[in-house]
Amino acid sequence: MALNDMQRCIQECERCHDVCLKALTYCLRKGGRYADINHITALLDCAEMCRTCVSFMVRESPRHHHTCGVCAVMCDACAKSCSAFEGDDEMRLCVAECHRCAESCKEMASTTTV
């Protein structure tokens, strides 16, 4: 995998982290079903895994493909959770970013070298 592919994945993970944290704040403010523990956990899991994934890639860990694989799973789960809020632009933004990040991480997960 080329270095520019890794840089793109780093940027996607950073963006996804930020979008998930903004969505988290949005959901907590809205309350009700938006603040459901499973939904909030999905947002937090995704944000935290994105941050971890970035760390592994930035320091060129030879095990980055493992964290990228887990990150893709977390992003897919978060996108699924956010997609339950039909018609909500904030949640739609989170779904889209989580999908982009998951795809980028899946590509990185398929590599074993930097």
Buried (B, 14 or more C-beta within 10 A) or exposed (E): BEEEEBEBBBEBBBBBBEBBBBBBEBBEEBEEEBEBEEBBEBBBBBBBBBBBBBBBBBEEEEEBBBBBBBBBBBBBBBBEBBBEBEEBEBBBBBBEBBBBBBBBBBBBBEBEEB
